[in-house]
Amino acid sequence: FKQKTAYEIYQCDWSSDVCSSDLLYVLRERLGLPGAKGACEQGECGSCTVVIDNRAVCSCLVLAASAVGKDVATVEGLNPDGTLTDVQQAFIDEGAVQCGFCTPGLVVAVHGLLERNPRPDELEVKEALSGNICRCTGYGRIFAAVDKVIADRNGGTR
């Protein structure tokens, strides 16, 4: 995994095409971070989800210039040492990964949720992931993965 700091985003070549581009374009094309996916490019599917200053957002809707100096977390930077995070491992263990297209956005959204609220209830989890569309899993396995992480982080209890 590659991790980009806010400083590296700031140091990006801010030519006129980049300044007027969305953050998704800059992350993928200028910084070489392919984890956020471009699907609908209208903020409807969640495949481009990143966390900016502890808030999950669709990077296709964020003007790249507005991210300068902010803490931007992509799936590539969730664990700087390159190992899987507990959320990523839970997705694997619970079979929440199918085609993989939506997975980075879902993983980032779960990380953002659990940073804000380490013990969300079922409704809070569903609300936090409601902007992420998965056409393969039916969500049951995704919710099971989130439940596993919450339980593991809280000594076995949800």
Protein Blocks (a to p, Z undefined) as FASTA:
>chain_A
ZZddfklmmmpccbfklmmpcfklmmmmmnopakbccfklnopnopmgcceehiacdfkl
pcfklmgopacddfklmpmnopacfklmmmmmnopacnlmmmmmmmmmmmmmmmmmmcbc
fklmmmmmmmpccfklnommmmmmmmmmmmmmnoopZZ
